[in-house]
Amino acid sequence: MGSMLSVSDVSTGAEVQGATGFLTIDLSALGRNYDRLASIVAPSRVAAVVKADAYGLGAERVATILSRKGCRQFFVAHLNEAMALRPVLPRDAQIFVLNGLQPGQEIACTEGGIIPVLNAMEQWRRWSTTARALNRTLSAVLQFDTGMSRLGFPPDERPALAEALRSDGTVEVLFIMSHLASADEPDSDQNGEQLAAMRRIAVEFPDFDMSFANSGGVFLGDAYQGALARPGIALYGGAPTAGVPNPMEPVVSLAVAVVQVRTVPAGTKVGYGGAHVTQGAARLATIAAGYADGLPRSLGDRGAVYHEGVRLPIVGRVSMDSITVDVSALPEGTLTLGSFVEVLGPHQTLEDLARDAGTIAYEILTRLGSRYQRRYR
Ligand SMILES: *Cc1c(COP(=O)(O)O)cnc(C)c1O
């Protein structure tokens, strides 16, 4: 926490750049989070899930740092994310496409050196046909559905898959994987059910290493870790487990500029719809970020921002480009035009903001807007 950027650190340069918000991404904290996960699962390895632009933090920067840390396996959701990443990663780094092999993507995959996660027999057949046409062996990962009903070979395709593996040498399987639906809830029965299902699959497909744990899974214990953990949110400082202290270091802080300050009497309507009416005289500040910048509308009259530890509640609805906060708790004159308030930082975590917005840290992170000036440290 002590290493987090303080709000005063970022007030210089705002005018020069025209930016009204600074999103600071602490790449050394990211690196330490990776090391921490690596030490927990050792001797198993840790991949990095960098889909959705590394949860909004910048996939190129994130992947570059993690590859320097020794990470060699990177997961994205879509082929175009993989293609964008390929040139920035070392040759021996592997990039896997979680959403599978879409029809028509086979050649782009082979030419780009991208490894598909095959999710169904139909995908296997197309990959194997491509391998035969090119007269070479192609690598793939096999994902199994162990109870999430989202991606992966359904149970009834496993016999056909096992037969194809026996009779067809065109596809080299690097490892098998599955994804946990409730890993952030250690008490959920679904974890044990999925583990049991994965163990049955490992018996049916004994020749391969297994990748199982996401961030939450890493903290469920050895049984869940498999040979290759696939954390996302924990790398980026999000809490891997709900309801317990977060063992990860924060990576993201967000400071947003004050663009207007005013004093209003009791009974004053604030924002769209006049949804908030001041109870007493109040000092209000308008802050330069709104739902277009990833502050959910559900924060209206619920969430807060901070100034040097003082909570400043959001009043009225969240606008597209701004929110209004009640700054009456601060001495008059504390905030002026060009002052910054903390949206994410030492006093407000991703989880705090997500809870107030009725969502999860993942959604907050991946929606942080493109209008902030990003700073990498
Ligand atoms: C997104 C994703 C992950 C990473 O999950 P976190 O909860 O962010 O650690 C891992 N595996 C798969 C298949 C995913 O879709």
The ligand as a Tripos MOL2 file, in Angstrom:
@<TRIPOS>MOLECULE
LIG
   15    15     1     0     0
SMALL
NO_CHARGES

@<TRIPOS>ATOM
      1 C1        -10.5650  -15.4830  -17.4740 C.3       1 LIG1
      2 C2        -10.0830  -16.8830  -17.2890 C.ar      1 LIG1
      3 C3         -9.0790  -17.1770  -16.3530 C.ar      1 LIG1
      4 C4         -8.5660  -16.1690  -15.3550 C.3       1 LIG1
      5 O1         -9.5050  -16.0500  -14.3270 O.3       1 LIG1
      6 P1         -9.2250  -15.1490  -13.0230 P.3       1 LIG1
      7 O2        -10.4070  -15.3970  -12.1740 O.co2     1 LIG1
      8 O3         -9.1440  -13.7440  -13.5110 O.co2     1 LIG1
      9 O4         -7.9580  -15.6020  -12.4330 O.co2     1 LIG1
     10 C5         -8.5690  -18.4640  -16.3320 C.ar      1 LIG1
     11 N1         -9.0420  -19.4170  -17.1660 N.ar      1 LIG1
     12 C6        -10.0340  -19.1740  -18.0500 C.ar      1 LIG1
     13 C7        -10.5180  -20.2710  -18.9100 C.3       1 LIG1
     14 C8        -10.5930  -17.9060  -18.1400 C.ar      1 LIG1
     15 O5        -11.5990  -17.6770  -18.9860 O.3       1 LIG1
@<TRIPOS>BOND
     1     1     2 1
     2     2     3 ar
     3     2    14 ar
     4     3     4 1
     5     3    10 ar
     6     4     5 1
     7     5     6 1
     8     6     7 2
     9     6     8 1
    10     6     9 1
    11    10    11 ar
    12    11    12 ar
    13    12    13 1
    14    12    14 ar
    15    14    15 1
@<TRIPOS>SUBSTRUCTURE
     1 LIG1         1 GROUP 0 **** ****
